[in-house]
Amino acid sequence: MKVQETLAVLREHFPGEELYFQAVGEVLSTIEDEYNKHPEFEAANLVERLCVPDRIVTFRVTWVDDKGKVQTNMGYRVQHSNAIGPYKGGLRFHPSVNLSTLKFLAFEQTFKNALTTLPMGGAKGGSDFNPKGKSDNEVMHFCQAFMTELWHNIGAETDVPAGDIGVGAREVGYLFGMYKKLTRNFEGVLTGKGLDFGGSLIRPEATGYGNIYFLQEMLKTRGIDIKDKVCLVSGSGNVAQFTVQKCIQLGAKPVTMSDSNGYIYDPAGIDEEKLAFIMELKNVRRGRIKEYAEKYGCKYVAGAAPWYEKGDIALPCATQNELNGEHARALVANGCIAVSEGANMPSTPEAVETFQGAKLLYAPGKASNAGGVSVSGLEMTQNSYKLGWSAEKVDKKLKSIMQNIHASCVKYGTRPDGYIDYVKGANVAGFIKVANAMMAQGVI
Ligand code: NDP
């Protein structure tokens, strides 16, 4: 396999899909050596079959807003690979959503899900619908219209969507309700469901908690404790909130959070009470993070990310490419020791190069944010058994999965000088599992 040649083929077939090329380029460059040890992979053209999604469903979503105006949006589901289990991955509702975004996310998801060791393939879906500023009624109507198209393509044993940016408990509830109405089937077709109808305890917390469990494992390799460490967190949605909560529980000091308008910097630290304010602000009132600065009298910086502040640990939990080379150099110069990604691909390639060049502990989201989909997998298991596990049991399993993912990264990513390349480790571990399954199942 030649990375550049493969990328050139993809660029020719799918012009303009830059995020997808970025994700594919990163994976291929790290699995190249492993791939080339197996001539049978090349003979089966595994690389192209692994990069190009199995199937993409595209549809128009038509719904009526509160003023009676007919609105249209685009809807998508990218079913990337079901080599190791049913397609599995979240739905994103955000104006920036297009095919390139969802293809990159579905590709990444395939490797991430393989890393969890649970039987889940990779997928992603969503819409350019913007839930911001919409009433509950409008969100419900949109979700119902979206599911009216999507339901043909999903099912508990075929494809199991979940939440992502702009899709939380409210949206999953509406989507599940419509699926049930259309199919007359009460099944575990979505994860992240409410606790009253098949959801799992710890699912809302899972991505954020898992991120910090992974970070703890990384810190342990250098004998460092998370206690008292100053943490820079971006985002203020699901992943950021529970990343901050776990930091607080472990005695670390989160000092920043952000949204797409700007960030707050609270040198006294965000504690449980302040976090409760953020959760109410973001999850109930759906307000802006600026209000935090007004309430607690701290700094608010509009139109910027928190990476120029001084901190020991950076935890990007908002969106892709939110941390660039310049940010990374500032973090390194300010003494940052570790970066653990809650978001998917939040660091640009230049930022990753900077972190690794400076020998920071750096975890790509594919490894460090896999806790969310892991507990989604556990939710699927509970749904199959028609029972619910205790929070302690799920949390314990989550922690153990994150520790195992860390061990896989160490196994496949440790360089001769002892530095752990978590990007390579995660990609190679995930790739080996998917590749072996594909080879065993023949050319399909
Ligand atoms: P939410 O919608 O709950 O929160 C997203 C947060 O990121 C909000 O604070 C949002 O601000 C901010 N944000 C979104 N887009 C941008 C942007 N373009 N620029 C700056 N800030 C932005 O989503 P999640 O917390 O669920 O997801 C966050 C990240 O974590 C995503 O990358 C997602 O793919 C990843 N992830 C999520 C998992 C999950 O279980 N939910 C699992 C694994 C990964 P605003 O409100 O202003 O838009």
Boltz pocket constraint, residues with backbone or C-beta under 6 A from the ligand:
constraints:
  - pocket:
      binder: B
      contacts: [[A, 163], [A, 164], [A, 165], [A, 166], [A, 167], [A, 168], [A, 203], [A, 207], [A, 235], [A, 236], [A, 237], [A, 238], [A, 239], [A, 240], [A, 258], [A, 259], [A, 260], [A, 261], [A, 287], [A, 317], [A, 318], [A, 319], [A, 320], [A, 322], [A, 342], [A, 343], [A, 344], [A, 369], [A, 370], [A, 372], [A, 373]]
      max_distance: 6.0
